[in-house]
Amino acid sequence: MMASTLLLMTACENKEQADSLSLASNSKQIVFFSDEEEYEEEISYYNAIIELKKEYPEEIKNMKVLTASEVEEYYNTFRVNHCPAILVYYHNHVIVQIQGDAETRDIINPIANALSRN
């Protein structure tokens, strides 16, 4: 009983954090965690975002960008512990996430697949 109460409280807290970002649970939302002080490490992410914008302009336009200082605040919601990271959030769940060092194609493919699924 206590475990289920704790699980329910955690789920509500995660939803509240997502709500504070104004994430719509009924549409797919891209969230990008960026550390502008380490932008050299994020070049492949920037390139991926540019490529994704060609196919998914509205999703990129509505993308939320969170700074390195916000990583800890949103860890429980997104399970991101460092920058760079990019994810797709849908129906109160992270459906795909890429974190850390990654090639541009390794970012584009899973994000595009998640955005194109019904």
N, C-alpha and C positions, 0 to 999 in steps of 0.2 A: 504494500500500500504506500509506504513512504517513498519507495523508488519510483512508483508511477506518479506521485505528486511532484517529485523532483523533476522528472522528465517533462511533465506538463508545464511546470514553472519555467524550465529552460526553453521549451518550445515557444512559450508566450514571450519570453524575454527576447529571443531571436527574432520573432515577428515584430516586436516593438522596435528593435534596432533597424530592421529593414524598413519599417514604416517611417522611421525618422529620416531615412534617405529618400522618402517618397517613391519607393519602388512599387510598381504596380504588379500585384501577384498574378494577374491574368494575362500579362504580356511578358515576353522574354526581354530581360534587361541585362545589358553588358555592364560590368563593373570592372574598372581598371585601377589597380593600386600602383601608384607611381612615386618614385623618390627622385625629385628633380635634382638633387645633389649628386645622384649616381646615374645621370641620363645616358652615359655611354653604355651602361649595362642594359638599357631599355631599347636600344636601336631596333632590334628585331621585333619588339612589340609595336613600336611606332610604325615600322614598315607593314606589319600585319594589319594594323588599324587602317592604314591608308588603303591597302588592298581590299579589306572587308568593306570599306565605305563604298566602293564601286558597286558591290552586289547588295549591300544592306545599308543604304544611306540613312534611313530613319532610325535604325537600331544604333548606329554610330552617333548620330545626332543626339540621341537620348541617353548615350552612355554616361554613367556616373564615374567620375574620377576622384579617387580618394588618395590622400597623401600618406607618406610613410608614417607620419605621426598618428594617423587614424587607424593603422593596421591593428594595434592592440585593442582599440575600442570596438572594432567589428570582428574580432577573432571568433567569438562564439557564433556569430551569424554565418560567416563565410569560411572559417578555418584557414585563413590566410595568415601566415606568420612573418612574411617578409616581402619586400618588393624586388623586382616587378612581379605582378600577378594580374591575370585577367580571367574573368569567369562570366558565365551566363546563369542568371537567376530566374527561376520560373516556378510559379505556384508554391512560393515559400521554400524552395529548395535550390541548391546549387546543382545544375545539371551537367556542367563541364567546367573544369578549372585547369589553368596552366600557371605554373609558379616557377620563378627562378630562371636560370639560363635555358633558353630554348631558341631553336632556329625559327625563322619567319614562317615557313611551311608548317612546322609543328604547332604553331599557334593558330594559323589560318584554318587548317583542316578541321580540327575538332570544334572550333567556334562556329565555322560555317555549317558544319553538320548539325550542330545543336540549333542554330537559328533556322535552318531549313526544315527541320522535323516538325510535324504537326502535333 
